[in-house]
Amino acid sequence: MTTLLTLTPGRRPDGTPVLTAIGEIDMSNTHDLAAALEGTAGPVVLDLTAVEYLDSAGLSVLFSHADRIELVANPLLAPILSVSGLADLAAVSITGEGTAP
């Protein structure tokens, strides 16, 4: 069964492409994430603030694009991005730090 993931393209005011992900990223839908990232030229901001789950298959896709992505994530994903080493390879901003769930 496929896990629900919504990917919405957009742009920052400076023209930088933004890809907003909502839902869960797992092995059932990483092909959609990979296709969206591959279909976006140049540096891209990947907004993961509304992602509730990210597994190793999703991390694998992110690692393959680490040289050109900037991640914006929620505090739930911060440990995953840090322990995996992805935070050492890609720019990562954590939103909502210090806020109660």
GULO-146610 format. One record per residue: x, y, z of N, C-alpha, C in turn; residue number from 1; residue in three letters. Coordinates in pm, whole numbers, padded with zeros to 5 digits. Layout:
<atoms>
> X_Y_Z_X_Y_Z_X_Y_Z_NUM_Ala
...
</atoms>
This chain:
<atoms>
> 00084_-00118_00000_00000_00000_00000_00089_00125_00000_1_Met
> 00055_00219_-00083_00132_00342_-00094_00096_00438_00018_2_Thr
> 00199_00496_00078_00180_00596_00182_00157_00731_00117_3_Thr
> 00067_00808_00173_00033_00938_00116_00149_01037_00128_4_Leu
> 00188_01092_00015_00288_01198_00008_00242_01296_-00098_5_Leu
> 00235_01422_-00059_00201_01528_-00153_00325_01613_-00175_6_Thr
> 00360_01638_-00300_00474_01722_-00336_00424_01840_-00417_7_Leu
> 00451_01960_-00368_00403_02081_-00435_00522_02170_-00471_8_Thr
> 00541_02198_-00600_00649_02287_-00640_00610_02434_-00620_9_Pro
> 00711_02515_-00601_00690_02658_-00587_00823_02730_-00603_10_Gly
> 00825_02858_-00570_00948_02938_-00577_00952_03037_-00462_11_Arg
> 01071_03061_-00414_01093_03168_-00317_01089_03300_-00391_12_Arg
> 01075_03411_-00319_01074_03541_-00386_01200_03567_-00471_13_Pro
> 01313_03505_-00431_01436_03525_-00508_01445_03432_-00630_14_Asp
> 01341_03349_-00652_01337_03261_-00767_01386_03120_-00741_15_Gly
> 01442_03094_-00624_01490_02959_-00591_01373_02862_-00588_16_Thr
> 01386_02749_-00657_01279_02649_-00654_01260_02591_-00514_17_Pro
> 01134_02570_-00478_01098_02509_-00350_01007_02391_-00380_18_Val
> 01034_02281_-00314_00949_02164_-00324_00899_02134_-00183_19_Leu
> 00767_02144_-00164_00707_02122_-00032_00650_01982_-00026_20_Thr
> 00695_01906_00074_00648_01769_00094_00555_01765_00215_21_Ala
> 00444_01693_00200_00347_01677_00309_00313_01530_00320_22_Ile
> 00320_01476_00441_00284_01337_00464_00401_01256_00514_23_Gly
> 00416_01136_00457_00522_01044_00495_00606_01009_00374_24_Glu
> 00737_00996_00397_00828_00956_00290_00883_00820_00328_25_Ile
> 00847_00719_00248_00896_00584_00272_00918_00513_00139_26_Asp
> 00955_00387_00146_00991_00315_00023_00878_00306_-00078_27_Met
> 00754_00327_-00035_00643_00318_-00129_00629_00442_-00218_28_Ser
> 00693_00553_-00180_00674_00675_-00259_00803_00751_-00289_29_Asn
> 00918_00692_-00259_01042_00764_-00285_01066_00790_-00433_30_Thr
> 01008_00707_-00520_01022_00732_-00664_00959_00865_-00702_31_His
> 00850_00903_-00634_00787_01033_-00661_00877_01148_-00615_32_Asp
> 00938_01132_-00498_01029_01234_-00447_01150_01247_-00538_33_Leu
> 01207_01134_-00577_01324_01136_-00666_01291_01203_-00798_34_Ala
> 01176_01170_-00855_01136_01230_-00983_01117_01381_-00970_35_Ala
> 01057_01424_-00860_01036_01568_-00839_01168_01641_-00824_36_Ala
> 01262_01583_-00750_01393_01647_-00734_01470_01647_-00865_37_Leu
> 01466_01537_-00937_01536_01528_-01065_01476_01621_-01169_38_Glu
> 01348_01651_-01155_01280_01740_-01249_01296_01887_-01216_39_Gly
> 01369_01916_-01110_01392_02054_-01069_01539_02087_-01091_40_Thr
> 01566_02182_-01178_01704_02217_-01211_01767_02304_-01103_41_Ala
> 01898_02288_-01087_01976_02373_-00996_01948_02346_-00851_42_Gly
> 01991_02438_-00765_01967_02425_-00622_01817_02427_-00594_43_Pro
> 01776_02353_-00493_01634_02347_-00458_01619_02340_-00306_44_Val
> 01517_02409_-00257_01481_02401_-00115_01375_02293_-00103_45_Val
> 01399_02196_-00015_01302_02091_00010_01242_02115_00148_46_Leu
> 01116_02155_00150_01045_02186_00274_00983_02058_00330_47_Asp
> 01040_02010_00439_00993_01888_00504_00918_01917_00634_48_Leu
> 00876_02042_00654_00815_02078_00782_00684_02005_00809_49_Thr
> 00618_01956_00706_00492_01883_00725_00509_01732_00701_50_Ala
> 00634_01686_00704_00661_01542_00689_00662_01479_00828_51_Val
> 00583_01375_00843_00566_01309_00972_00656_01187_00989_52_Glu
> 00710_01136_00877_00789_01014_00881_00885_01014_00763_53_Tyr
> 01009_00974_00789_01111_00966_00685_01194_00842_00711_54_Leu
> 01189_00745_00620_01264_00621_00642_01395_00623_00563_55_Asp
> 01469_00511_00570_01600_00504_00506_01592_00515_00354_56_Ser
> 01483_00470_00295_01467_00485_00150_01456_00633_00113_57_Ala
> 01383_00709_00194_01373_00853_00171_01506_00922_00192_58_Gly
> 01579_00881_00296_01712_00937_00319_01804_00911_00201_59_Leu
> 01795_00794_00143_01878_00759_00028_01856_00857_-00087_60_Ser
> 01731_00892_-00112_01701_00990_-00217_01762_01125_-00181_61_Val
> 01748_01165_-00056_01802_01295_-00014_01954_01296_-00025_62_Leu
> 02020_01187_00014_02166_01179_00002_02210_01196_-00143_63_Phe
> 02135_01140_-00236_02176_01149_-00377_02164_01291_-00432_64_Ser
> 02095_01378_-00360_02080_01518_-00404_02140_01616_-00303_65_His
> 02217_01565_-00207_02267_01647_-00096_02349_01767_-00142_66_Ala
> 02415_01756_-00256_02499_01865_-00303_02421_01984_-00357_67_Asp
> 02288_01969_-00372_02211_02079_-00429_02080_02108_-00357_68_Arg
> 02058_02044_-00242_01934_02071_-00169_01961_02145_-00039_69_Ile
> 01864_02226_-00004_01859_02290_00127_01733_02234_00193_70_Glu
> 01748_02175_00309_01635_02114_00377_01580_02205_00485_71_Leu
> 01450_02218_00488_01381_02288_00596_01295_02180_00661_72_Val
> 01321_02152_00788_01256_02039_00853_01199_02078_00988_73_Ala
> 01112_01992_01038_01056_02012_01172_01146_01943_01274_74_Asn
> 01129_01974_01403_01215_01915_01507_01208_01762_01513_75_Pro
> 01099_01703_01471_01086_01557_01470_01191_01493_01379_76_Leu
> 01224_01557_01269_01319_01501_01173_01464_01537_01205_77_Leu
> 01486_01632_01293_01622_01678_01324_01716_01563_01363_78_Ala
> 01676_01473_01455_01768_01365_01491_01800_01272_01373_79_Pro
> 01703_01246_01289_01724_01158_01174_01825_01220_01078_80_Ile
> 01810_01349_01052_01899_01417_00959_02040_01427_01016_81_Leu
> 02049_01442_01147_02178_01453_01213_02249_01318_01222_82_Ser
> 02183_01218_01278_02244_01086_01297_02282_01022_01164_83_Val
> 02202_01043_01062_02231_00984_00930_02353_01048_00865_84_Ser
> 02389_01169_00908_02499_01242_00848_02456_01336_00736_85_Gly
> 02328_01334_00703_02279_01421_00595_02297_01568_00631_86_Leu
> 02281_01601_00759_02296_01740_00802_02439_01791_00782_87_Ala
> 02535_01699_00769_02673_01737_00744_02699_01764_00595_88_Asp
> 02610_01715_00509_02630_01727_00365_02540_01831_00298_89_Leu
> 02424_01855_00358_02328_01950_00300_02297_02056_00404_90_Ala
> 02258_02172_00357_02215_02279_00448_02081_02237_00508_91_Ala
> 02071_02247_00641_01948_02207_00711_01906_02319_00806_92_Val
> 01779_02358_00795_01719_02453_00889_01606_02381_00959_93_Ser
> 01605_02389_01092_01499_02326_01170_01404_02437_01215_94_Ile
> 01276_02422_01183_01177_02521_01221_01107_02478_01348_95_Thr
> 01064_02574_01425_00988_02543_01545_01070_02492_01661_96_Gly
> 01203_02512_01658_01286_02467_01769_01244_02539_01896_97_Glu
> 01237_02464_02003_01203_02522_02133_01053_02539_02154_98_Gly
> 00972_02490_02062_00828_02502_02080_00772_02370_02130_99_Thr
> 00668_02377_02207_00604_02256_02259_00518_02195_02150_100_Ala
> 00512_02060_02146_00430_01996_02043_00282_02024_02060_101_Pro
</atoms>
